[in-house]
Amino acid sequence: MTQTIAAPVESARAPLTKVPTGPIVVGIGGVDPDSVIRAARVLAPHAADGVLAAAVLEPPPAAIVGAEPRLMPPSWVDQQRADLAMQLADRLRKTGSAASWWQTRVVEGEPAFALTDLAEAVHAPLLVMGIGRHRTLDRVFGSETTLRAIRLASCPVLAVHPDLDGPFHDAVVAVDFSPASTYAAQLALPLLAPSATLHLVHAWEPSEDDDAATANEKYRAVVSERFQRLVDLLDVPSGIEVKRITREGKPAECVLDYASAHHADLVAAGRHGMNLFARLVVGSQTTAILRDAGRTVLVAPEPPFATRDRLRLLLTGASRTTHSDEWAPQLDAFTARNRGRHVVVDVEDLVFGGRVVDSGLELVRATYDPDAHHIDIGVAEPERPARRTDRVIRTITAVEVTTDPGGQDRALRVEHGGGCTTLTLASD
């Protein structure tokens, strides 16, 4: 199914992700440094703090002296660093006057670690690298530097294909309606040519179980609504055409087949997971896209929890978490959005069947105390705000916020030992 829509000129709710304000970091080196420099020249006008071109001095080899290996002397390392800095500056001068004014730096270490550490240190909004080679031996011996950088980076990574020669005209975004894929779509927009096309491709695998037919049909029915929510979040420039595409099958294969059929020059995807383990494994779909795309690839990390939580609400209408370290920011944001709204408090004991409903109240606060391990919900009577009631909830297992189709919070549900407490918000 393919739909063409008129892109909105402006969205009041976007962007929700805060882009760092440092320079774009460009890794100059590897097998195709010229394509990376060309990409940086395309991106430079969009970089508020300019471009930082970096070359990596890898750890020096050990010299065999007699029977014992010894590290190369510091003077050798200093000379190599100076030579590399001169080579970097000379290469930029030869590419044009604009590149000659970029900042430059030589960093030391294994390239993926050195470049991602630099990007984090300077608060880079983007790390640009060559897409590299992806032969079987490269994978076995771990030399897929760009893939390793994507696993480590806290910022988006643009893996540049050698054919890149200007702004992108057809960008394909792998969409799974997650915060990470939404972030990828937002990041792709500034890279597009004025009359480009943004293809939002959602690929999923229906269950083949006989009992899953109803669930599959329900999912197909909600895809259109989720697409609309996603497009509403994107601040699409005037002149950019947006297409929504749904495919059934293996996500990476569907996305790459579509990109090839439409001669896309950019594929964008989200990377799930902020912790170290998630970074190290990335994700099979994102890895497959990077290895097999045959074109420039943009990979966006998952945004911080506060943004992730809000995006989930606006994309799917619900955000549920069982992680206690996420409850405080989730509830603080909920309170900030809804303080003073009228609520109905419904406390249900699922073990004994008891239930208490209290209405005619307004929300004062909902907070989580990580030291005491409890949630405090404060409500008051609108006519007598000094008469406030606080309910302390312990043995919490999950917190969920839901919204209406317009993005306004509808309810807060706290699941706890043997019951649940629900705050239903009155519509404005």
ABEGO torsion letter per residue (X at the ends): XBBBBBBBABBAAOBABBBBABBBBBBBEEABAAAAAAAAAAAAAABAAEBBBBBBBBBBBBBBBEABBBBBBAAAAAAAAAAAAAAAAAAAAAAEAAAAABBBBBBBEBAAAAAAAAAAAAGBABBBBBAEBABAAAAAAGABAAAAAAAABABBBBBBBAABAEBBABBBBBBAGBAAAAAAAAAAAAABBAABBBBBBBBBBBBABAAAAAAAAAAAAAAAAAAAAAAAABBBBBGBBBBBBBBBEBAAAAAAAAAAAAGBABBBBBBBEABAAAAAAGEAAAAAAAAAAGBBBBBBBBBBAAAAAAAAAAAAGBBBBABAAAAAAAAAAAAAAABGBBBBBBBBBAAAGBBBBBBGBBBABBBBBAAAGBBBBBBBBAABAABBBBBBBBGBABBBBBBBAAGBBABBBBBBBGBBBBBBBBBX
